[in-house]
Amino acid sequence: MASHRTESDTLGPVDLPADALFGAQTMRAIENFPISGRRVPLAVIYALAEIKAAAAAAHAEAERLPLEFAAAIQQAASEVQNGEWDEQFPVDVFQTGSGTSSNMNVNEVLANRAGQLLGDALGASRVHPNDHVNLAQSSNDVFPSALHIATARALHDQLLPSLRGLAALCHVLADEHFGLMKTGRTHLMDAMPIRFGQSFRGFAQQLDGASERLQACLPELQQLALGGTAVGTGVNAPAGFSTMVCAALRPVGNVEFRPTARPFQAQSSVDSLTAYSGSLRGLASSLAKISNDIRWMASGPLNGLHELQIPVVQPGSSIMPAKVNPVICESVLMVCTQVYGIDASVGFANSQGQFELNTMLPLVGTLVLEATGSLAAACESLDQRCLAGCEPRPEASARVALNPILATALAPKIGYEAAAVLAKEALRSGRSLRELALEQTELDAHQIDALLDPARLCGERGRNQGN
């Protein structure tokens, strides 16, 4: 059997592997873009295939496409979405900025596979990639629509569940450890005491807020540029086509995709993805803060804070036998750092749209999906491999009552300056604040004990999830 076959596009004949489902334009892209070896994410390919199947159904219903062609395209698209032909989508991320190469890659694979299903020889399909699979579509409206579909699904199905799971665990930890106290810190220096439960509640509240902001991105991501075709005007797209296609797409949650009300903005920019990327950066900043707090609290065991015991998941050093490190926190911090870089790239890419089209679509989609997946995995890792097994150290609570910073509680009774004198004397002499207050103030033991009670000073705020 021949190892190659020849197909043609508008530029002429092209040799390609005999068994390839893709065609001439894909082969040109393979040859033209040997840049990174990173392929367009399969989530985008699957979204493109889903659009093609929905479009074929809409055209068949309107009698613009033979029923047998539409059925074959839908079957081929289903196979693609099921992962049966993943190797047939080799085009590099760094390609034509509109995603045309990947759009045509999908068109060609679906056309050739549909032809096979109809009994045609490979490379001699009656189903045409442009005239049938891409009917009433342009890369300029289809590819950004596929990015929205893939991103909305990744957010809804991957990131939000992982993030909410981590937040839920932090709420559980807040409830379990609300009775234990630790030294609070501002500017990295000792401050008034706080409950472990209040610290965990703060983590949970940060994550809840990030979840709400990300959830708010979904409605805009569910608006698609479909129907705008080349420049947003809808040339060659029949009336009602985009609405029919959107209705045939699988919803995200209980919300269906719908045509955008701003077609020119949707094709000339990636504003929605840029806003979403900013929310991902916000989550990254929260995760970084939480991860840093955890590893600081776990530092030690002899010369660190050593307030929190986190799970030991692997040896920490190749030379120091007993050392263990907060490796899960470090892994999460690297993800967060990468997301900051991704957001900077996405923001700059959005600024590089010219006139009626942004020409950095494959890069933006790839980066946003990478950030979404990495953050989802980071949330799960922090949840399952770190916080799920953490325990407050009992000595952290014992140290609270010995801290001269508690002189703050005496200030309303004896004045700020007198309280400062007591705190400094306690630090200098090593004597307890209680002992010095008994000697140097008119307060009695009962009053001093009540004022310096760490549980009273921490209060009850945060005991319940809603406060």
C-alpha positions in Angstrom: 0.0 0.0 0.0 1.1 3.6 -0.7 2.5 5.5 2.2 1.2 8.8 0.9 -1.8 10.2 -0.9 -2.2 13.6 -2.6 -5.0 16.1 -1.9 -5.5 19.6 -3.1 -6.6 22.9 -1.7 -6.8 26.3 -3.3 -3.0 26.6 -3.4 -2.5 23.3 -5.2 -1.7 19.6 -4.4 -0.2 18.4 -1.1 1.3 15.1 -0.2 0.2 13.7 3.2 0.1 10.3 5.0 -2.1 7.8 3.3 -4.0 7.0 6.4 -4.5 10.6 7.7 -8.0 11.7 8.2 -6.9 15.3 7.9 -6.2 16.9 4.5 -4.2 19.4 2.6 -4.6 22.5 4.8 -3.8 20.6 7.9 -0.6 19.2 6.2 0.4 22.7 5.3 -0.1 23.8 8.9 2.1 20.9 10.1 4.8 22.1 7.8 4.4 25.8 8.4 4.3 25.8 12.2 6.9 23.4 13.6 7.2 25.8 16.6 6.6 24.4 20.0 5.3 20.8 19.7 2.3 21.9 21.9 -1.0 21.1 20.2 -4.2 23.1 20.5 -5.9 21.7 23.6 -8.3 18.8 22.8 -11.0 20.6 24.8 -11.0 23.2 22.0 -11.0 20.5 19.3 -13.9 18.7 20.9 -15.8 22.1 21.1 -15.2 22.7 17.4 -16.5 19.2 16.6 -19.6 19.9 18.7 -20.2 23.1 16.8 -19.9 21.3 13.5 -22.4 18.6 14.6 -24.9 21.2 15.7 -24.4 23.2 12.5 -25.0 20.1 10.4 -28.2 19.4 12.2 -29.4 23.0 11.7 -28.6 22.9 8.0 -30.3 19.5 7.6 -33.5 20.8 9.3 -33.5 23.8 7.0 -32.8 21.6 3.9 -29.5 23.3 3.2 -27.5 20.0 3.6 -28.4 16.5 2.5 -29.7 14.5 5.4 -27.1 11.7 4.8 -24.3 14.2 4.9 -25.5 15.8 8.1 -25.9 12.4 9.8 -22.4 11.4 8.7 -20.9 14.6 10.0 -22.7 14.3 13.3 -21.4 10.7 13.7 -17.9 11.7 12.8 -18.1 14.6 15.3 -19.3 12.3 18.0 -16.3 10.0 17.4 -14.0 13.0 17.7 -15.6 14.2 21.0 -15.2 10.6 22.3 -11.5 10.8 21.8 -11.3 8.3 19.0 -9.2 10.5 16.6 -7.1 12.6 18.9 -3.9 11.9 16.9 -5.5 13.5 13.9 -5.2 17.0 15.4 -1.5 17.8 15.4 -1.5 21.5 14.6 0.8 23.6 16.8 -0.6 26.3 19.2 1.5 28.9 17.4 -0.3 29.0 14.1 -2.5 31.3 12.2 -3.9 33.7 14.8 -7.5 33.2 14.0 -7.3 29.5 14.6 -8.1 28.8 10.9 -5.6 25.9 10.8 -7.3 24.1 13.6 -10.7 24.9 12.3 -9.8 23.5 8.9 -8.1 20.5 10.7 -11.4 19.7 12.3 -13.3 20.4 9.0 -11.1 18.0 7.1 -11.1 15.2 9.6 -14.9 15.4 9.8 -15.3 15.5 6.0 -13.0 12.6 5.4 -14.5 10.5 8.3 -18.0 11.3 7.1 -17.0 10.2 3.7 -15.8 6.9 5.1 -19.1 6.4 6.9 -20.8 7.0 3.6 -18.6 4.4 1.9 -16.2 6.7 0.2 -12.5 6.1 -0.1 -10.2 8.1 2.2 -9.3 11.3 0.3 -12.3 11.1 -2.1 -15.1 12.1 0.2 -18.3 13.5 -1.2 -18.5 15.6 2.0 -16.5 18.8 1.5 -14.6 20.4 4.5 -15.6 24.0 3.5 -18.9 23.6 1.5 -20.5 21.2 4.0 -18.7 20.9 7.3 -18.0 24.7 7.5 -21.2 25.8 5.9 -22.3 29.3 7.1 -19.3 29.5 9.4 -15.9 31.2 9.5 -12.9 30.5 11.7 -13.4 34.0 12.9 -16.7 33.2 14.7 -16.3 29.5 15.2 -12.9 29.4 16.9 -13.7 32.1 19.6 -17.0 30.3 20.2 -15.1 27.0 20.7 -12.8 28.8 23.2 -15.8 30.0 25.1 -17.4 26.5 25.2 -14.2 24.8 26.3 -13.5 27.4 28.9 -17.0 27.5 30.3 -17.0 23.7 30.6 -13.5 23.6 32.3 -14.6 26.3 34.8 -18.0 24.6 35.6 -16.9 21.0 35.6 -13.3 21.2 36.9 -12.3 24.4 38.7 -15.4 25.4 40.6 -15.9 21.9 42.1 -12.3 21.7 43.2 -12.3 25.2 44.6 -15.6 24.7 46.4 -14.3 21.4 47.8 -11.2 23.2 49.2 -13.4 26.0 50.7 -15.7 23.4 52.3 -12.8 21.7 54.0 -11.5 25.1 55.4 -15.0 25.7 56.8 -14.9 22.2 58.4 -11.5 22.9 59.9 -12.8 26.2 61.2 -15.6 24.4 63.0 -13.4 21.6 64.3 -10.6 23.9 65.7 -12.6 26.9 66.8 -11.8 26.4 70.5 -8.0 26.4 69.9 -6.1 29.7 69.9 -2.9 31.0 68.5 -1.0 34.2 68.3 -2.2 36.5 65.6 0.3 38.4 63.5 0.4 41.6 61.6 3.5 42.8 59.7 4.8 39.2 60.6 5.0 40.4 64.2 3.0 39.2 67.2 -0.4 40.7 67.5 -3.5 39.9 69.5 -4.6 36.3 69.7 -6.9 34.6 67.2 -8.6 31.3 67.1 -7.3 28.6 64.7 -10.9 28.4 63.6 -10.9 32.1 62.7 -7.8 31.7 60.6 -9.3 28.8 58.7 -12.6 30.7 58.3 -10.6 33.5 56.7 -9.1 31.0 54.2 -12.6 29.7 53.5 -14.0 33.2 53.0 -11.2 34.0 50.5 -12.0 30.9 48.5 -15.8 31.5 48.7 -15.2 35.0 47.3 -13.0 33.7 44.5 -15.6 31.1 43.7 -18.3 33.8 43.4 -16.2 35.9 41.1 -15.4 33.0 38.9 -19.1 31.9 38.8 -19.9 35.4 37.6 -17.8 34.9 34.6 -19.9 32.1 33.2 -22.8 34.1 31.7 -20.5 36.0 29.5 -18.5 32.9 28.5 -21.8 31.3 27.5 -22.4 34.0 24.9 -20.9 32.8 21.5 -19.8 34.7 18.4 -21.5 32.1 16.2 -23.3 33.7 13.3 -20.9 36.6 12.9 -18.9 34.7 10.2 -16.0 36.7 8.7 -16.3 40.1 10.4 -19.3 40.0 12.6 -21.9 41.0 10.0 -23.1 37.5 9.5 -22.4 37.3 5.8 -23.4 33.8 4.3 -25.1 32.8 7.6 -28.9 32.4 7.2 -31.3 34.0 9.6 -31.7 32.0 12.8 -28.8 29.8 12.2 -26.7 30.8 15.2 -29.8 30.4 17.5 -30.4 26.9 16.2 -26.8 25.9 16.6 -26.6 27.3 20.2 -29.7 25.4 21.1 -28.2 22.1 20.0 -25.0 22.6 22.1 -24.8 20.8 25.4 -25.6 23.3 28.2 -23.2 24.2 31.0 -25.1 23.4 34.2 -28.7 24.4 33.5 -27.8 27.3 31.3 -27.7 27.0 27.5 -25.2 28.7 25.2 -26.6 31.6 23.2 -25.5 34.0 20.4 -23.7 37.0 21.7 -25.5 40.4 21.8 -22.2 42.1 20.9 -21.0 40.3 17.8 -18.4 42.8 16.7 -16.8 42.9 20.2 -16.9 39.1 20.3 -14.7 38.8 17.2 -12.5 41.8 17.5 -11.4 41.1 21.0 -11.1 38.4 23.7 -12.5 40.6 26.4 -14.5 37.9 28.1 -11.5 35.5 28.3 -9.4 38.4 29.5 -11.8 39.2 32.3 -12.0 35.5 33.2 -8.2 35.3 33.2 -8.1 38.2 35.7 -10.5 36.2 38.0 -8.1 33.3 37.7 -5.3 35.6 38.8 -7.4 36.7 41.7 -7.8 33.0 42.8 -4.1 32.5 42.3 -3.3 35.4 44.7 -5.7 33.9 47.3 -4.2 30.4 47.0 -0.7 31.9 47.3 -1.6 33.8 50.4 -3.2 30.7 52.0 -0.3 28.4 51.0 2.2 30.8 52.4 0.3 31.1 55.7 0.2 27.3 56.0 3.9 26.8 55.4 4.7 29.6 57.8 2.5 28.1 60.5 4.0 24.7 59.9 7.6 26.0 59.9 10.1 24.5 62.4 9.9 22.1 64.2 12.3 23.7 66.7 13.1 27.2 65.4 10.0 28.1 63.4 6.4 29.0 64.4 5.4 25.3 64.5 1.8 26.1 65.1 0.4 23.7 62.6 1.3 20.1 61.8 0.8 19.3 58.1 1.1 15.8 56.5 4.5 14.5 55.7 4.2 13.4 52.1 7.9 12.8 51.1 11.5 13.2 52.3 12.6 16.8 52.2 16.3 16.7 51.5 18.8 14.6 49.6 21.4 15.4 52.3 19.6 16.0 55.6 18.0 12.7 56.6 15.2 13.9 58.9 14.1 17.0 57.0 10.6 17.4 55.6 9.3 20.3 53.7 5.9 21.9 52.9 6.1 20.6 49.3 2.4 20.8 48.5 2.3 24.4 49.4 5.4 25.0 47.2 3.8 23.2 44.3 0.7 25.4 44.6 2.8 28.5 44.8 4.5 27.6 41.5 1.1 27.2 39.9 0.0 30.6 41.2 3.2 32.2 39.9 2.5 30.7 36.4 -1.0 31.9 36.4 0.2 35.5 37.0 2.4 35.1 33.9 -0.5 33.7 31.9 -2.8 36.6 32.9 -0.1 39.0 31.7 0.1 37.2 28.3 -3.7 37.1 27.9 -4.1 40.7 28.7 -1.4 41.7 26.2 -2.9 39.3 23.6 -6.2 41.0 23.9 -4.6 44.4 23.2 -3.3 43.0 19.9 -6.6 42.7 18.1 -6.7 44.7 15.0 -9.9 46.0 13.4 -12.4 43.2 13.1 -10.4 40.2 14.5 -8.1 39.3 17.3 -5.3 37.2 15.9 -4.0 35.5 19.0 -6.9 33.2 19.6 -5.1 29.8 19.8 -2.6 31.2 22.4 -5.3 32.8 24.5 -7.4 29.7 24.6 -4.5 27.4 25.4 -3.2 29.7 28.2 -6.7 30.1 29.8 -7.4 26.4 29.7 -3.9 25.7 31.1 -4.5 28.1 34.0 -7.9 26.7 34.7 -6.7 23.1 34.8 -3.6 23.9 36.9 -5.6 25.8 39.5 -8.2 23.0 39.7 -5.4 20.5 40.3 -3.8 22.8 42.8 -7.0 23.2 44.8 -7.4 19.4 44.9 -3.8 18.9 46.0 -4.0 21.5 48.8 -7.2 20.0 49.9 -6.4 16.3 49.8 -2.6 16.2 50.4 -2.2 19.0 52.9 -5.1 20.5 54.7 -7.1 17.3 55.0 -4.4 15.9 57.4 -3.3 19.1 59.2 -3.6 19.5 63.0 -3.0 22.6 65.2 -0.1 22.1 67.6 -1.4 22.3 71.2 1.6 24.3 72.4 0.6 27.1 70.1 -2.5 27.7 72.3 -0.3 27.4 75.5 2.0 30.2 74.3 -0.8 32.7 73.8 -1.3 33.6 77.4 2.4 34.2 77.9 2.6 36.9 75.1 3.2 40.4 76.5 1.1 41.7 73.5 -1.9 41.0 75.6 -1.1 44.2 77.4 -3.4 45.7 74.7 -6.3 44.4 76.7 -5.2 46.4 79.7 -4.9 49.7 77.8 -8.6 50.7 78.2 -8.2 50.4 82.0 -4.7 51.8 82.6 -3.9 53.7 79.5 -1.9 53.1 76.4 1.5 54.3 77.7 1.2 52.4 81.0 0.3 49.2 79.1 3.3 49.7 76.9 5.6 50.0 80.0 4.2 46.7 81.3 4.6 44.9 78.0 8.2 46.1 77.6 9.1 45.1 81.2 7.6 41.6 80.6 9.7 41.2 77.5 12.9 42.4 79.2 12.5 40.5 82.5 10.8 37.4 81.4 8.1 37.9 84.1 4.5 37.4 83.3 2.3 40.3 82.3 -0.2 39.1 84.9 2.4 39.3 87.7 3.5 42.8 86.7 0.0 44.1 86.4 -0.8 42.9 89.9 2.3 44.7 91.2 2.1 48.0 89.2 -1.6 48.7 88.7 -4.7 49.0 90.9 -6.4 46.1 89.1 -7.2 43.1 91.2 -6.4 39.5 90.2 -10.0 38.9 89.1 -10.1 41.9 86.8 -6.7 41.1 85.3 -7.6 37.5 84.6 -10.8 38.6 82.9 -9.1 41.2 80.8 -6.2 38.9 79.7 -8.5 35.9 79.0 -7.4 34.9 75.4 -10.8 33.3 74.6 -12.5 36.6 75.5 -10.0 38.6 73.4 -10.6 36.3 70.4 -14.3 36.7 70.6 -16.9 34.5 68.8 -16.8 36.1 65.3 -16.4 33.4 62.7 -17.8 30.6 64.9 -20.5 30.1 62.3 -20.0 30.0 58.5 -22.2 33.0 57.9 -20.4 35.5 60.1 
